[in-house]
Amino acid sequence: MSDSALTFDNVVKKFGGRTALDEFNLEVPKGVVFGLVGSNGAGKTTSMAVATSLLRANSGSVNVLGLGQYDPLLHSGRVSLMPQDSNFPRYARVRDLLMYYATLQGQSAKHAQDNIAQVIDLVHLSDRVDSQIRTLSHGMRRRVVIAQAFLGNPELVLLDEPMSGLDPKEVMNIRRLLHKRQEGQTIVVSSHNLFELERVCTHVAFIEDGKLVKQDTMSTITGQHHVLNYLIEAGANASLPGLRELMPDTSFTIPGDGSVLTCSYAEAGHTTAEVNSIVLNHLLGRGVRILEVRRGAELETAYMQQT
């Protein structure tokens, strides 16, 4: 049985003379929260549409949950999609819409009612479940789309810009929702909010011009287990030769204006606590004022370096 929830193998998708996916390869492990990062037009939305057969690839193959290309009957209730842009019937009521989607999944009326109550509560819309779509704000409509994506606890959930248009409180709520996902559930999130992706995703992939640039665990991409950054007062004498003498197998650099000391070490040779103890003792012993210590780089920095 495949350990991958979603696999793209040399997928090409063209729109006339423009290539949206260019021999695109990607492998999403089961049971993870996987972030897709890329500039506008990089191919993130197209990849989700191809994965769910809303668009047909020109060549290559997609394997969904180890069952081959997406099939509405074979994958019914097991895969869901939250599109980036969607319009609901203006005069439909939230409960009726979600009941319709649950019925398409094959849920019984009783099961659907209970499930709708659960997902509506997850997105904090219990007080608007009988409201017409036209009376909802943009952010509330986005939360309805998120709710439908989690109907039936599908094995694979594809979320395209789920935090777009949400206020800060609801962004925090969606973050909690992703952290509390069902055991074994795989979630793929496309977003320009790299700060939030860094906080919720266990894995990440960078996509540019329809190609995979890099994919790995979030900790590896950002260097959380082998890079420490020390924010110090600009111009302070950190004595790099002294540090290198203490830890000859470790790289120390102070790029830019000299306000950040970056330490890159071999995870197999040192623990984070050990490195931190040696470096901090050295800096404090020289009277260097330390403003902040951060593990790894920000996802935004890692993305810019890779692309």
N, C-alpha and C positions, 0 to 999 in steps of 0.2 A: 504494500500500500504506500502511496506517495506521501512524503512528509511535507509537501508543498500545497498550500491552499490555492495558489494562482501562479501560473508559469507562462511567460511569453517567450517564444522561440523564433528569433529572426523575423519578427512581424513587421510588415510594411503596409502602411496605409497612406494613400494619396488622395488629395482633393484637386482634381485637374492636374495642373503642373506643379502643385505644392506637395511636398512629402511631409506628412505630419508625424509618422512613425517610420524610422529609417533602420531596418534590420534590428528592431528593438528586442532586447533580451532582458528579462526580469524574473526573479524567483522569490515569491513571498512565502516564508515558512508558515506552517499552521500555528494558530494560537498566539499570534503576536499582534501588536499595534504597529503598523508599517506606514511610515511617512513618505510621501512623494513630493519632492522639492524641485522646482524649476521655474524659469521665467515664463512670462506670458507667451503662449504659442509653443511651449517646449514639448507638448504631447501628453500632458497629464490627463486632461479631460478626454482626449481621444482614446487613450489607453483604457480608461474605464468603460467608455462606450463600446470599444471592441471586445473587452472582456465579457460584457453582458449581451453581446450580439446586437446592440442597437446600431452598430456600424459593422460592416463586413470588411475584413482585411484583404488587401490585394494579394498578399502571400504570407507565408509563415503560419504558425499554429499557436493556439492558446489552450491551455489545459486548466479547467476550473474544478477544484476539489478532487483532482485525480480522475475525473470522469470525461475528460476531453472537452471539446468546445461547448460553450454554454447552450443548453437546450431547455426551453421553457417547461417541458414536462419532466425531464430528468432532474433538473435543478429546482423545481418548484418548492418554494418555501425555504430553500437552503442558501439562496444568494439574494442580496438586496442592494439597491443603489439609491443614494441620495444625489440627484443631479445638481450641478452648480446653478442652473437656472430652470425654474419650473413655474407653471401657472396652473392654479386650481380653478375649477368652476366658481365664479364669484358668489353665487347664491347657495352653494352647497354648504352644509353644516359639517363641522370638524368630525363629529362622531360618525356621520353617514359616510364621509369620505374614507375614514379609516376602516369602517365596517366593509366597504367595498373592496379595499385592498386586502383585508384579511380573508374575505371570501375568495378572492383570486388565488390565495395561497392554499385554499382548501380547508380553512378552519370552520368548525361548526359555529352556529350562532352564539351558543353559550361560551365556548372557548374564546371567540372573537371579542365578546363583550368584556370578559375578564382581562384579556390581553390589551385591549384598547385602554382600559382604565390604568393598567400598569405603565404603558408607554407614555400616555398623556401626563401621568404623574411625574415620570422621569424628566419631562421637559417643562414642567411647571405650567401646564395649561388646563388643569382640571376645572378651573372656573370659567373656561371659554370653550368647553367641549361641545356645547350646543349652539355656539355662535356661528354665524355665516362667515365664510372666508373674507368677504368684502369688508367686514367690520374689524379685521385683524390688522395690526401694524405689520410692517415688513419683517421685523424681527420675529414676531409671533408666527408668521407664515413659514419662516425658515424652521422654526421649532416643530411645526406640523410635519414638514418634510423629514426632519430628523426622526420624529416619532414613527413615521411609516417605515423608515429604514430598519427599525428595530422590532417591528411586528413579527411575532413568531420566533424570536431569538435565532435568526439565520446563522449559519456557520461562517459565511463570508459576507461582510458588510463593507460596501464601497461608499465613502463619503467624500464628495467633491466640494471643497471650501465650506465645511460645516459651520465654521465660526464667523463667516462673513455676515455682517449686518446684525450681529448679536451685541447686546450691551455687556459691560464687564462682568456683571453678576452671572449672566447666562453663559458666558464663555467659561467661567469657573465651574458652572454646573455641568457643561458638556465635558469638561476635563475630568470631573468626577465620574461621569457616566462612562467614559472610555476606560478609566482605571478600574471600574467595577464591572467590566464586561463579563459575560457568561464564560465559564471555564471552557477552554478549547476554541472559543470564538476568535476569528481572525478579522481584524479591522484595517482597512487601507484608507489613509487620510491624505487627501491632497489639500495643501494650504500654502498661502504666502506668509502666514503668521509663523515664522520660524521659532520664535520664542515659545509659543504654545506647543509646536511639534516636538521641540526638545524636551518638554516637560511630560508629554504623554506617550511618545513613541518609543518602542524598544528597538526598532530597526528603521533605517532610512535609506532612500535612494535619491541620487541627483540625476535629473534628466535635462538634457539640452539638445535642441534641434532634432528631437525625435529619437535620440540615442541615449542609452544608459551610460552615464559618466562614472558613477561609483555607487556601490551599495554595500552595506555592512550593518553591524549593530550600532546603535546610537553611541554607546560607550566607546567603541573603536573609532568611529568617525570623528567624535569630538575629543578623543584622547583622554577620557575621564580616568582611565586606569594607568596612564603612563606619562601624563603631562600635568605639571603644576605651574600656575602663573602667580607671581607675587607682585602686587601693585605696591610700589615703593615711591618715596618722594623723588621727583625728577632730579637727576644730577647726583644722587647719593652714590657713594663709592661702595659697591657691593663686593668688590674684589673677586672677579671671576677666576683669576689664577688660584686663589685660595680655595674656592669651591671645587675647582677641578682637581686640586690636589687631594681634597677630602673624598671626592667621588670621581675617580678617573674614568669610570665607565659610563658617566652621565654627561649629557650635553647641557650647557648653560649658555643662554644668549640674552642680550638686552637690546632688542631692536628699537628703532624709532627714537623717541625723545629720552629714553633711559628710564622711563617710569614703570616699566614692567620687566621683571626677571622671569624668563621662561626656562623651566627645567624639564627636560625630556629624559626619561629613564626606562630601563628595561624592566617590564613588569615581573619577569621571571627572576630578576636579581634583587629587586628591592620592593618593599611594601610602601604604600603611600605614606603611612605613618612614620616609617623609618626615614624616608627622604625629607619629609616635613620637619622632623626633629633636627636633622643635621643642618638643613638650610636655615631654618629659623634661628637656631643657636648661633650659627655663623653670622647672620645678618644683625641680630640683636647685639652680638658681641662687638660688632663694629659700629654700633650706634645708628644703624640704618632704621628709619621709621617705616613700619609696614602698615599699609592702609587696608589691604585685602588679600586673601589667598583664595584662588579659584582652581578647581580641578578641571583640567581640559580647556578646550576652546569653546566659544559659543558656536552653535550650529551655523549661524550666519557667517561667522569667520571661516569655518570649515568649508562651507559652500562656496564662498568667494575664492578661497584658495584652490579649490578643485576645479572651478569653472572659469 
